[in-house]
Amino acid sequence: MASKQISVGVGIPMIVIGALLAVVLAPTQSTLKDTIEFIGSLIGILGSLIFIAGLFTRKAPHIPS
C-alpha cells in the first residue's frame, strides 16, 4: 500500500502548503505577490497530481525467479 502512503504523505501536505502560500502569505508581501501566488498554485497543482497518481497506482505482481 505504498501508493496510499504517497498520496497521504506527500500529496495532501503539498496541497495544504500550496494553499497556505497562495492565500495567506501572498497578500502580506506586496512586491512578490504574483510570484508567491504562482509558486503556491504550482505546489498545489503538483500535490493534486501526486495525490491522484497515488490513488491509481497498483503494486506490480511478484514474479518468482
N, C-alpha and C positions, 0 to 999 in steps of 0.2 A: 504493500500500500504506500509505496514511496511517492506516488503521484499525488495522493491526497495530502501528504505531508508537505510537498512542494506548494500545492495550492494554498494551504492554510498558512504555512510558514514563510512563504515568500510573496505570493500574490496579494493576499489581504493586507499585510503591512505596507507593501508598496502603494496600494490604492489609498490607504489611510494617510501615509506620508505625503503623497502627491496632492491629496485634497487639502491637507493642512498647509502645504506650501502655497497652493493656488488661492486658498480662501482666507487664511489667517495671516500669513507672512507678507504676501504681495501688497496689501493695502498699506502696510506700515512703512514700506520702502518706496518712496516716490520716484527716485531716479532709476531704479532697477525693476519697476513694477512689471513691465512687459516680459522681461527676461525670466523673472521668478514665476510668473504665471505660465509661461511656456514650459519651463523645466518641470514645474509641478504637474501640469497636464500630461507631459510626456511620461513622467514616472507613473502617473495613474493609469495611463493607457497601456504601458508595458506591464504593469501589475495585473490589469484586467486580462491581457493576453496570456500571461503566465498562469493565472488562475484558471482560465478556460482550458488551456492546454493541459494542465494538471488533471482536470476532470475527465478528459478524454483519453489520457494515456493509459495503456494496459501493460501489464507485465508480459515480457516475452516468455514463451514456454521453454522449459528446461529441456535441452536435447542431450540425452545420455551419450557418452562417448565410448 
